[in-house]
Amino acid sequence: MLSLFKQPESRDELGIGGIRDAISDQLFPGTSTIQTRLRYVFFIPWLFGQLDAKKVSASNFPGAAREAENKLLAALIANVPANAQGIIGRDAGSALKRTPSSVYWAGLSTWGLRRHESTIAQYFSQADIRRAERHQRRASEEGSVAEGRSGAWHPRLQALCPDGFPESAQLDLEKDEAEFLLDRWRLECPDSLLTWLAMDMARMGAAASVGSDRIWEHPRLGEFPESLRQLTLDAQRFDSLIHGAALLYNLQLAELEDQAHWVAQHGAALKDWHETQAGRFRSLDLAAFWPRVLGKGHSISLDTQRFIEEWRAVACAPTSDIAGSSRARTLVELRERKLKGERSRFRNQGARKQWGGAAGLVPLSYRWPITRSFLGEWHAGWSLA
């Protein structure tokens, strides 16, 4: 009975993550679904810059970095209201496994705040090298110029660090920080929807609402640059298309487990999907769609492309009984079996017992929820006097 009350799961059961991420990265580069508050993109460079200034050695850097992030956590808990959202580690404390630096590391590079192309572990291990390079730059007659060109972090970041950090840490952005971020977005991600929306909000203020739940419901959709508008509409169509495959997948599992409640629920949802969304997913022109997502930094195999093409053909066929289509059922089952091998829920009863009843049914958001939150925080800082 407990399974009847579980929420839909967001796992990528049918291997379409590469397509989802290729769209997300073009619309909202530097973002991640596990990010929380925007000002962390300043906290990490400030903390690590302080450790470099203290000449922490490579052997001690990992421990010192963890201690610095723990101090930041303690400061935020002390300084921020208890009902504030987004403090990473508030519940886990020092036992936190995924630190803020690991959550934001890739985005810091994408936005041009981090200029050192490396993993966090590599960054830690090269502390002694960075210290030697700083010493050489200071000894050079053009040291200040070289520092700006070759430092690990954007040279303006440390100038933005407030007095008393991290003890004084707060989550709200300052105006000069918001101005700096817009400058970074315009230079590093000029063709993204993230940048366009920020610039639009800078011009329009509150009139450029970010309150829409789905990016294709944004009130300014008609004003998006044409390439971004088409990609956004394709994102909606693809979300609609793949949702039907996820519904059929869950229906098949429900039948295997003899779960009458889920059989009835997913069967009805699949029928409703085909009746209400057919016009939308039929308008997905794959010949135009593939060039928009292929070669955009994410692997989208030929098998994945074939699966999407075949699923669209099945979904667009002149029938209202997708649940009864042997072609559709075989396509979904073979896809999941190939992806998961021995862990396929179609062949592995143990894996099937872990099924919560609604696998992969969370709609694709393409990171719009975190981007919407970031833009709201950014605009609050931008609007300060």
C-alpha positions as CSV (number, residue, x, y, z in Angstrom):
1,M,0.0,0.0,0.0
2,L,2.8,2.4,0.7
3,S,3.8,2.4,-3.0
4,L,0.4,4.0,-3.8
5,F,1.5,7.2,-2.1
6,K,5.0,7.6,-3.6
7,Q,5.7,10.6,-5.7
8,P,6.8,10.3,-9.4
9,E,10.5,9.6,-9.8
10,S,12.8,11.8,-11.9
11,R,15.2,9.0,-12.9
12,D,16.0,8.8,-16.6
13,E,14.5,5.3,-17.3
14,L,14.6,5.4,-21.1
15,G,18.0,7.1,-21.7
16,I,17.0,10.5,-22.9
17,G,19.2,12.5,-20.5
18,G,21.6,13.5,-23.2
19,I,18.8,15.2,-25.2
20,R,17.4,16.9,-22.0
21,D,20.9,18.2,-21.0
22,A,21.7,19.4,-24.5
23,I,18.6,21.6,-24.5
24,S,19.2,22.7,-20.9
25,D,22.8,23.7,-21.5
26,Q,21.8,25.9,-24.4
27,L,19.0,27.6,-22.6
28,F,20.5,27.8,-19.1
29,P,24.2,27.1,-19.2
30,G,26.1,26.8,-15.9
31,T,23.0,25.7,-14.0
32,S,22.3,22.4,-12.2
33,T,19.3,20.8,-10.6
34,I,21.2,20.4,-7.3
35,Q,22.2,24.1,-7.0
36,T,20.2,26.2,-4.5
37,R,21.1,29.8,-4.0
38,L,22.9,32.1,-6.5
39,R,25.4,33.7,-4.1
40,Y,27.3,30.4,-3.7
41,V,29.0,31.3,-7.0
42,F,30.8,34.0,-5.1
43,F,31.2,32.1,-1.8
44,I,33.4,29.4,-3.4
45,P,36.0,31.7,-5.1
46,W,36.1,33.8,-2.0
47,L,36.8,30.8,0.3
48,F,39.4,29.2,-2.0
49,G,41.0,32.6,-2.7
50,Q,41.5,33.1,1.1
51,L,43.1,29.7,1.4
52,D,45.5,30.5,-1.4
53,A,46.3,33.8,0.2
54,K,47.1,32.0,3.4
55,K,49.5,29.8,1.4
56,V,47.8,26.5,2.4
57,S,49.9,23.7,0.9
58,A,48.6,21.1,-1.5
59,S,48.7,18.4,1.1
60,N,46.6,20.4,3.5
61,F,44.2,22.0,1.0
62,P,41.5,19.4,0.9
63,G,41.1,19.5,4.7
64,A,41.3,23.2,4.8
65,A,38.7,23.6,2.1
66,R,36.3,21.3,3.9
67,E,36.9,23.3,7.1
68,A,36.3,26.6,5.3
69,E,33.0,25.3,3.8
70,N,31.9,24.1,7.3
71,K,32.6,27.6,8.6
72,L,30.6,29.1,5.8
73,L,27.7,26.8,6.7
74,A,27.8,27.8,10.4
75,A,27.9,31.5,9.4
76,L,24.9,31.1,7.1
77,I,22.9,29.2,9.8
78,A,23.7,32.0,12.3
79,N,23.0,34.9,10.0
80,V,20.1,33.8,7.8
81,P,16.5,33.4,9.1
82,A,15.6,29.8,10.0
83,N,12.9,29.6,7.3
84,A,15.3,30.6,4.5
85,Q,15.6,28.0,1.8
86,G,18.8,26.8,0.1
87,I,21.5,26.6,2.7
88,I,23.5,23.6,1.6
89,G,24.1,21.2,4.5
90,R,21.8,22.8,7.0
91,D,20.4,19.4,8.0
92,A,23.5,17.3,7.4
93,G,26.0,19.6,9.0
94,S,29.6,18.5,8.9
95,A,28.5,15.1,7.6
96,L,27.5,16.7,4.3
97,K,28.8,14.5,1.4
98,R,28.2,16.9,-1.5
99,T,29.8,20.2,-0.7
100,P,28.8,23.6,-2.2
101,S,32.1,23.6,-4.1
102,S,31.3,20.3,-5.8
103,V,27.8,21.5,-6.7
104,Y,28.9,24.8,-8.3
105,W,32.3,23.8,-9.7
106,A,31.3,23.3,-13.3
107,G,29.0,26.3,-13.4
108,L,31.8,28.6,-12.1
109,S,33.8,27.7,-15.2
110,T,30.9,28.0,-17.6
111,W,30.2,31.6,-16.3
112,G,33.9,32.6,-16.5
113,L,34.4,33.0,-12.8
114,R,36.8,30.1,-12.6
115,R,39.6,30.2,-15.1
116,H,41.5,27.1,-14.0
117,E,40.3,24.2,-16.1
118,S,40.5,21.3,-13.6
119,T,38.6,19.1,-11.3
120,I,38.4,20.1,-7.6
121,A,40.9,17.5,-6.7
122,Q,43.3,18.8,-9.3
123,Y,42.8,22.3,-8.1
124,F,43.7,21.2,-4.5
125,S,46.7,19.3,-5.6
126,Q,48.1,22.3,-7.6
127,A,48.1,24.7,-4.6
128,D,51.9,24.7,-4.4
129,I,52.2,25.4,-8.1
130,R,49.8,28.3,-7.8
131,R,51.8,29.7,-4.9
132,A,55.0,29.5,-6.9
133,E,53.4,31.2,-9.9
134,R,52.1,34.0,-7.7
135,H,55.6,34.5,-6.3
136,Q,57.0,34.7,-9.9
137,R,54.3,37.2,-11.0
138,R,55.0,39.4,-8.0
139,A,58.7,39.3,-8.9
140,S,57.9,40.3,-12.5
141,E,57.8,43.9,-13.5
142,E,54.4,43.2,-15.1
143,G,53.2,41.1,-12.2
144,S,49.8,42.8,-11.8
145,V,49.0,42.3,-15.5
146,A,50.1,38.6,-15.4
147,E,48.0,38.0,-12.3
148,G,44.9,39.2,-14.1
149,R,45.6,37.0,-17.1
150,S,46.6,33.8,-15.5
151,G,45.0,33.6,-12.1
152,A,42.7,30.7,-11.2
153,W,39.8,33.1,-10.6
154,H,38.4,36.1,-12.3
155,P,40.5,39.1,-11.0
156,R,37.4,41.1,-9.9
157,L,36.1,38.4,-7.5
158,Q,38.3,39.1,-4.5
159,A,37.6,42.8,-4.8
160,L,33.9,42.0,-4.4
161,C,34.5,39.9,-1.2
162,P,32.8,41.7,1.7
163,D,34.7,42.5,5.0
164,G,34.4,39.8,7.6
165,F,33.7,37.0,5.2
166,P,32.8,34.2,5.8
167,E,31.6,35.1,9.3
168,S,29.4,37.9,7.8
169,A,28.0,35.7,5.0
170,Q,24.4,36.4,3.8
171,L,22.5,34.9,0.9
172,D,21.3,38.1,-0.7
173,L,23.2,39.4,-3.7
174,E,24.7,42.9,-3.6
175,K,24.2,45.2,-6.6
176,D,27.9,45.1,-7.7
177,E,27.7,41.3,-7.6
178,A,24.6,41.3,-9.8
179,E,26.3,43.7,-12.2
180,F,29.3,41.5,-12.4
181,L,27.2,38.4,-13.1
182,L,25.3,40.1,-15.9
183,D,28.7,41.1,-17.4
184,R,29.9,37.5,-17.1
185,W,26.7,36.1,-18.7
186,R,26.8,38.5,-21.6
187,L,30.5,37.6,-22.3
188,E,30.5,33.9,-21.6
189,C,26.9,32.9,-22.6
190,P,25.8,35.5,-25.0
191,D,23.4,33.3,-27.0
192,S,21.7,31.7,-24.0
193,L,18.1,32.3,-22.8
194,L,19.6,32.9,-19.3
195,T,21.4,35.9,-20.6
196,W,18.5,37.2,-22.7
197,L,16.1,36.9,-19.8
198,A,18.4,38.7,-17.4
199,M,18.9,41.6,-19.9
200,D,15.2,41.7,-20.5
201,M,14.6,42.0,-16.8
202,A,17.2,44.7,-16.5
203,R,15.2,46.6,-19.2
204,M,11.7,45.7,-18.2
205,G,11.9,45.2,-14.5
206,A,8.9,43.5,-12.9
207,A,7.1,43.5,-16.2
208,A,9.5,40.7,-17.3
209,S,7.9,38.1,-15.0
210,V,9.8,34.9,-14.2
211,G,6.7,33.4,-12.4
212,S,5.8,30.8,-15.0
213,D,6.1,27.1,-14.0
214,R,7.3,25.9,-17.4
215,I,9.7,27.9,-19.6
216,W,7.3,27.6,-22.6
217,E,4.6,29.3,-20.5
218,H,6.8,32.4,-20.0
219,P,4.9,35.6,-20.8
220,R,7.7,36.8,-23.0
221,L,8.0,33.7,-25.1
222,G,6.9,35.5,-28.2
223,E,9.7,38.0,-27.7
224,F,12.5,35.3,-27.3
225,P,15.1,35.3,-30.1
226,E,13.8,33.0,-32.8
227,S,16.4,30.3,-32.3
228,L,15.7,30.2,-28.6
229,R,12.0,30.3,-29.1
230,Q,12.1,27.4,-31.4
231,L,14.3,25.4,-29.0
232,T,12.0,26.2,-26.2
233,L,9.0,25.0,-28.2
234,D,10.9,21.9,-29.2
235,A,11.7,21.3,-25.5
236,Q,7.9,21.3,-24.8
237,R,7.2,19.0,-27.7
238,F,9.9,16.5,-26.6
239,D,8.7,16.6,-23.0
240,S,5.2,15.7,-24.3
241,L,6.4,13.0,-26.6
242,I,8.6,11.1,-24.1
243,H,6.0,11.4,-21.3
244,G,3.9,8.9,-23.2
245,A,6.7,6.4,-23.4
246,A,7.3,6.7,-19.6
247,L,3.6,6.1,-19.0
248,L,3.6,3.0,-21.0
249,Y,6.7,1.7,-19.3
250,N,5.0,2.1,-15.9
251,L,1.9,0.5,-17.2
252,Q,3.8,-2.6,-18.3
253,L,5.6,-2.8,-14.9
254,A,2.3,-2.5,-13.1
255,E,0.9,-5.4,-15.1
256,L,3.9,-7.5,-14.4
257,E,3.5,-6.8,-10.6
258,D,-0.3,-7.3,-10.8
259,Q,-0.8,-3.8,-9.3
260,A,-4.4,-3.1,-10.3
261,H,-4.4,0.4,-8.9
262,W,-1.4,1.4,-11.1
263,V,-2.7,-0.5,-14.1
264,A,-5.9,1.5,-14.0
265,Q,-4.1,4.8,-13.3
266,H,-1.4,4.6,-15.9
267,G,-3.8,3.1,-18.5
268,A,-6.1,6.1,-18.0
269,A,-3.2,8.6,-18.1
270,L,-1.8,7.1,-21.3
271,K,-5.2,7.3,-23.0
272,D,-5.6,10.9,-21.8
273,W,-2.0,11.7,-23.0
274,H,-2.7,10.5,-26.5
275,E,-6.0,12.3,-26.7
276,T,-4.9,15.7,-25.3
277,Q,-1.2,16.0,-26.4
278,A,-1.1,14.3,-29.8
279,G,-1.2,17.6,-31.6
280,R,1.8,18.8,-29.6
281,F,4.1,15.9,-30.0
282,R,3.1,15.4,-33.7
283,S,4.4,18.9,-34.3
284,L,7.9,17.9,-33.2
285,D,9.9,18.0,-36.5
286,L,12.8,15.6,-35.8
287,A,14.6,16.6,-39.0
288,A,14.9,20.2,-37.6
289,F,15.2,19.0,-34.0
290,W,18.3,16.8,-34.3
291,P,20.6,19.6,-35.5
292,R,19.5,21.7,-32.5
293,V,20.7,19.0,-29.9
294,L,23.4,16.9,-31.6
295,G,27.0,18.0,-31.1
296,K,26.1,20.3,-28.1
297,G,28.3,18.7,-25.6
298,H,26.3,15.6,-24.7
299,S,26.2,12.1,-26.0
300,I,23.1,11.2,-28.0
301,S,23.7,7.8,-29.5
302,L,22.3,6.5,-32.8
303,D,20.3,4.0,-30.7
304,T,18.7,6.9,-28.8
305,Q,17.9,8.7,-32.0
306,R,16.3,5.6,-33.5
307,F,14.3,5.0,-30.3
308,I,12.9,8.6,-30.4
309,E,12.1,8.3,-34.1
310,E,10.4,5.0,-33.7
311,W,8.5,6.1,-30.6
312,R,7.2,9.2,-32.4
313,A,6.1,7.1,-35.3
314,V,4.2,4.8,-33.0
315,A,2.7,7.6,-31.0
316,C,1.6,9.4,-34.2
317,A,0.0,6.3,-35.8
318,P,-3.7,6.5,-36.4
319,T,-4.8,4.6,-33.3
320,S,-6.0,5.7,-29.9
321,D,-4.9,2.5,-28.2
322,I,-1.2,3.0,-27.4
323,A,-1.6,0.7,-24.4
324,G,-2.7,-2.1,-26.7
325,S,0.0,-1.6,-29.3
326,S,2.4,-4.5,-29.4
327,R,4.8,-2.4,-31.4
328,A,4.8,0.3,-28.7
329,R,5.2,-2.2,-25.9
330,T,8.1,-4.0,-27.6
331,L,9.9,-0.8,-28.4
332,V,9.8,0.4,-24.7
333,E,10.7,-2.9,-23.3
334,L,13.7,-3.5,-25.6
335,R,14.9,0.0,-25.0
336,E,14.9,-0.4,-21.2
337,R,16.4,-3.9,-21.5
338,K,19.3,-2.6,-23.6
339,L,20.0,0.3,-21.3
340,K,19.9,-1.7,-18.0
341,G,21.0,-5.2,-19.0
342,E,20.6,-7.6,-16.1
343,R,19.1,-4.8,-14.0
344,S,16.2,-4.4,-16.3
345,R,12.9,-4.4,-14.4
346,F,11.4,-6.5,-17.2
347,R,13.7,-9.4,-16.4
348,N,14.9,-8.8,-12.8
349,Q,12.2,-9.2,-10.2
350,G,14.4,-7.8,-7.5
351,A,14.9,-4.6,-9.5
352,R,11.2,-4.5,-10.2
353,K,10.4,-4.7,-6.5
354,Q,12.2,-1.4,-6.0
355,W,9.9,0.2,-8.5
356,G,7.9,2.9,-6.8
357,G,4.9,2.9,-9.2
358,A,5.7,6.1,-11.1
359,A,9.3,5.8,-12.5
360,G,10.5,8.6,-14.8
361,L,7.2,10.5,-14.7
362,V,8.5,13.8,-13.5
363,P,8.0,16.3,-16.4
364,L,11.2,17.6,-18.0
365,S,11.9,21.1,-16.6
366,Y,15.3,21.7,-18.4
367,R,16.5,23.4,-15.2
368,W,14.0,26.2,-15.5
369,P,13.0,26.0,-11.8
370,I,16.5,26.8,-10.5
371,T,17.1,29.3,-13.3
372,R,13.9,31.1,-12.4
373,S,15.0,31.2,-8.8
374,F,18.5,32.5,-9.8
375,L,17.0,35.2,-11.9
376,G,14.7,36.3,-9.1
377,E,17.7,36.6,-6.8
378,W,19.8,38.3,-9.4
379,H,17.1,40.9,-10.1
380,A,16.7,41.6,-6.4
381,G,20.4,42.5,-6.3
382,W,20.3,44.4,-9.6
383,S,17.4,46.6,-8.4
384,L,19.2,47.8,-5.2
385,A,20.0,51.5,-5.1
